[in-house]
Structures are given as C-alpha cells and as structure tokens.
C-alpha cells in the first residue's frame, strides 16, 4: 500500500517551524539540535524516504540552512512526479509489460 501524500499546508507549516529559530537569535541555532532529529523522523513518516529524512536532518542541523523549505520541496517533487508515474503505468499496461 502506497503512503498517502501529506498536505501542502502541513509541509509549509513544518518548514515554518524550522524557520522559527531565526526569531530567537542566540537560542535559535541551539534549538535546531532538538528539531533536527524530530524533523527527520517526521519527514520519513510523511514521505517514506531515508534520503529525504537525512537531507532534512542535515538542513536543520547545519547553521544558516533553515531557510531551505525541505518539506515543501519534497511535496512539490512528489506532486509533480505523480502524473508521470501513472502515465508510465498506463503505457506499460497498454504494451503488456
């Protein structure tokens, strides 16, 4: 069974949580130490991707990379690849493969 796609609103919300650390200048980057593993776990649960979870972790743990909207980018990539995957599947069914 294929995992259900997360909503765009949820992905944007999770990216905003990652960016909130910029509001707290001294504490902000330290809080990323706590948010990075949580972000990676949530990413894996939502997208079932170890590579994506690793990228999400790295983006949160490294200083000054919080601006990258990892969850939203993953959502867009999944959304854009969806029609192509179903079109390929239909083509394979027509060709008997």
C-alpha positions as protocol buffer text, in pm:
chain_id: "A"
residue {
  index: 1
  type: UNK
  ca { x: 0 y: 0 z: 0 }
}
residue {
  index: 2
  type: UNK
  ca { x: 135 y: 337 z: -103 }
}
residue {
  index: 3
  type: UNK
  ca { x: 157 y: 603 z: 171 }
}
residue {
  index: 4
  type: UNK
  ca { x: -91 y: 889 z: 144 }
}
residue {
  index: 5
  type: UNK
  ca { x: 55 y: 1219 z: 29 }
}
residue {
  index: 6
  type: UNK
  ca { x: 83 y: 1480 z: 305 }
}
residue {
  index: 7
  type: UNK
  ca { x: -98 y: 1807 z: 251 }
}
residue {
  index: 8
  type: UNK
  ca { x: 86 y: 2110 z: 120 }
}
residue {
  index: 9
  type: UNK
  ca { x: -38 y: 2308 z: 419 }
}
residue {
  index: 10
  type: UNK
  ca { x: 124 y: 2060 z: 659 }
}
residue {
  index: 11
  type: UNK
  ca { x: 454 y: 2075 z: 469 }
}
residue {
  index: 12
  type: UNK
  ca { x: 458 y: 2455 z: 470 }
}
residue {
  index: 13
  type: UNK
  ca { x: 375 y: 2452 z: 844 }
}
residue {
  index: 14
  type: UNK
  ca { x: 666 y: 2215 z: 917 }
}
residue {
  index: 15
  type: UNK
  ca { x: 902 y: 2438 z: 717 }
}
residue {
  index: 16
  type: UNK
  ca { x: 781 y: 2739 z: 916 }
}
residue {
  index: 17
  type: UNK
  ca { x: 858 y: 2555 z: 1240 }
}
residue {
  index: 18
  type: UNK
  ca { x: 1212 y: 2502 z: 1112 }
}
residue {
  index: 19
  type: UNK
  ca { x: 1241 y: 2874 z: 1034 }
}
residue {
  index: 20
  type: UNK
  ca { x: 1112 y: 2991 z: 1371 }
}
residue {
  index: 21
  type: UNK
  ca { x: 1462 y: 2952 z: 1509 }
}
residue {
  index: 22
  type: UNK
  ca { x: 1560 y: 3271 z: 1324 }
}
residue {
  index: 23
  type: UNK
  ca { x: 1332 y: 3464 z: 1559 }
}
residue {
  index: 24
  type: UNK
  ca { x: 1545 y: 3363 z: 1858 }
}
residue {
  index: 25
  type: UNK
  ca { x: 1898 y: 3477 z: 1763 }
}
residue {
  index: 26
  type: UNK
  ca { x: 2103 y: 3330 z: 2048 }
}
residue {
  index: 27
  type: UNK
  ca { x: 1885 y: 3028 z: 2122 }
}
residue {
  index: 28
  type: UNK
  ca { x: 1775 y: 2964 z: 1764 }
}
residue {
  index: 29
  type: UNK
  ca { x: 2061 y: 2759 z: 1629 }
}
residue {
  index: 30
  type: UNK
  ca { x: 2081 y: 2562 z: 1954 }
}
residue {
  index: 31
  type: UNK
  ca { x: 1714 y: 2466 z: 1925 }
}
residue {
  index: 32
  type: UNK
  ca { x: 1795 y: 2316 z: 1585 }
}
residue {
  index: 33
  type: UNK
  ca { x: 1982 y: 2043 z: 1771 }
}
residue {
  index: 34
  type: UNK
  ca { x: 1646 y: 1938 z: 1913 }
}
residue {
  index: 35
  type: UNK
  ca { x: 1440 y: 1999 z: 1600 }
}
residue {
  index: 36
  type: UNK
  ca { x: 1674 y: 1825 z: 1351 }
}
residue {
  index: 37
  type: UNK
  ca { x: 1603 y: 1464 z: 1460 }
}
residue {
  index: 38
  type: UNK
  ca { x: 1232 y: 1539 z: 1504 }
}
residue {
  index: 39
  type: UNK
  ca { x: 1221 y: 1689 z: 1156 }
}
residue {
  index: 40
  type: UNK
  ca { x: 1397 y: 1385 z: 1008 }
}
residue {
  index: 41
  type: UNK
  ca { x: 1155 y: 1143 z: 1177 }
}
residue {
  index: 42
  type: UNK
  ca { x: 851 y: 1341 z: 1061 }
}
residue {
  index: 43
  type: UNK
  ca { x: 995 y: 1361 z: 709 }
}
residue {
  index: 44
  type: UNK
  ca { x: 1047 y: 985 z: 699 }
}
residue {
  index: 45
  type: UNK
  ca { x: 693 y: 918 z: 826 }
}
residue {
  index: 46
  type: UNK
  ca { x: 539 y: 1155 z: 571 }
}
residue {
  index: 47
  type: UNK
  ca { x: 743 y: 1068 z: 263 }
}
residue {
  index: 48
  type: UNK
  ca { x: 889 y: 724 z: 346 }
}
residue {
  index: 49
  type: UNK
  ca { x: 1233 y: 837 z: 228 }
}
residue {
  index: 50
  type: UNK
  ca { x: 1555 y: 775 z: 418 }
}
residue {
  index: 51
  type: UNK
  ca { x: 1749 y: 1001 z: 183 }
}
residue {
  index: 52
  type: UNK
  ca { x: 1496 y: 1281 z: 227 }
}
residue {
  index: 53
  type: UNK
  ca { x: 1499 y: 1236 z: 605 }
}
residue {
  index: 54
  type: UNK
  ca { x: 1878 y: 1259 z: 602 }
}
residue {
  index: 55
  type: UNK
  ca { x: 1863 y: 1578 z: 395 }
}
residue {
  index: 56
  type: UNK
  ca { x: 1600 y: 1720 z: 630 }
}
residue {
  index: 57
  type: UNK
  ca { x: 1821 y: 1639 z: 930 }
}
residue {
  index: 58
  type: UNK
  ca { x: 2128 y: 1796 z: 766 }
}
residue {
  index: 59
  type: UNK
  ca { x: 1935 y: 2107 z: 663 }
}
residue {
  index: 60
  type: UNK
  ca { x: 1821 y: 2163 z: 1021 }
}
residue {
  index: 61
  type: UNK
  ca { x: 2146 y: 2072 z: 1200 }
}
residue {
  index: 62
  type: UNK
  ca { x: 2382 y: 2286 z: 989 }
}
residue {
  index: 63
  type: UNK
  ca { x: 2379 y: 2656 z: 1079 }
}
residue {
  index: 64
  type: UNK
  ca { x: 2210 y: 2904 z: 846 }
}
residue {
  index: 65
  type: UNK
  ca { x: 2042 y: 2642 z: 624 }
}
residue {
  index: 66
  type: UNK
  ca { x: 1697 y: 2665 z: 783 }
}
residue {
  index: 67
  type: UNK
  ca { x: 1568 y: 2881 z: 500 }
}
residue {
  index: 68
  type: UNK
  ca { x: 1553 y: 2577 z: 268 }
}
residue {
  index: 69
  type: UNK
  ca { x: 1190 y: 2457 z: 261 }
}
residue {
  index: 70
  type: UNK
  ca { x: 1270 y: 2085 z: 263 }
}
residue {
  index: 71
  type: UNK
  ca { x: 917 y: 1959 z: 331 }
}
residue {
  index: 72
  type: UNK
  ca { x: 763 y: 2184 z: 67 }
}
residue {
  index: 73
  type: UNK
  ca { x: 1023 y: 2087 z: -192 }
}
residue {
  index: 74
  type: UNK
  ca { x: 956 y: 1719 z: -122 }
}
residue {
  index: 75
  type: UNK
  ca { x: 582 y: 1778 z: -157 }
}
residue {
  index: 76
  type: UNK
  ca { x: 630 y: 1956 z: -493 }
}
residue {
  index: 77
  type: UNK
  ca { x: 859 y: 1681 z: -622 }
}
residue {
  index: 78
  type: UNK
  ca { x: 610 y: 1412 z: -523 }
}
residue {
  index: 79
  type: UNK
  ca { x: 318 y: 1611 z: -667 }
}
residue {
  index: 80
  type: UNK
  ca { x: 498 y: 1668 z: -998 }
}
residue {
  index: 81
  type: UNK
  ca { x: 610 y: 1308 z: -1030 }
}
residue {
  index: 82
  type: UNK
  ca { x: 264 y: 1165 z: -963 }
}
residue {
  index: 83
  type: UNK
  ca { x: 105 y: 1215 z: -1309 }
}
residue {
  index: 84
  type: UNK
  ca { x: 417 y: 1095 z: -1485 }
}
residue {
  index: 85
  type: UNK
  ca { x: 426 y: 774 z: -1281 }
}
residue {
  index: 86
  type: UNK
  ca { x: 61 y: 696 z: -1354 }
}
residue {
  index: 87
  type: UNK
  ca { x: 110 y: 775 z: -1724 }
}
residue {
  index: 88
  type: UNK
  ca { x: 406 y: 535 z: -1738 }
}
residue {
  index: 89
  type: UNK
  ca { x: 199 y: 269 z: -1564 }
}
residue {
  index: 90
  type: UNK
  ca { x: -84 y: 311 z: -1816 }
}
residue {
  index: 91
  type: UNK
  ca { x: 166 y: 289 z: -2102 }
}
residue {
  index: 92
  type: UNK
  ca { x: 312 y: -29 z: -1955 }
}
residue {
  index: 93
  type: UNK
  ca { x: -34 y: -181 z: -1922 }
}
residue {
  index: 94
  type: UNK
  ca { x: -115 y: -99 z: -2286 }
}
residue {
  index: 95
  type: UNK
  ca { x: 210 y: -257 z: -2403 }
}
residue {
  index: 96
  type: UNK
  ca { x: 152 y: -566 z: -2190 }
}
residue {
  index: 97
  type: UNK
  ca { x: 453 y: -514 z: -1961 }
}
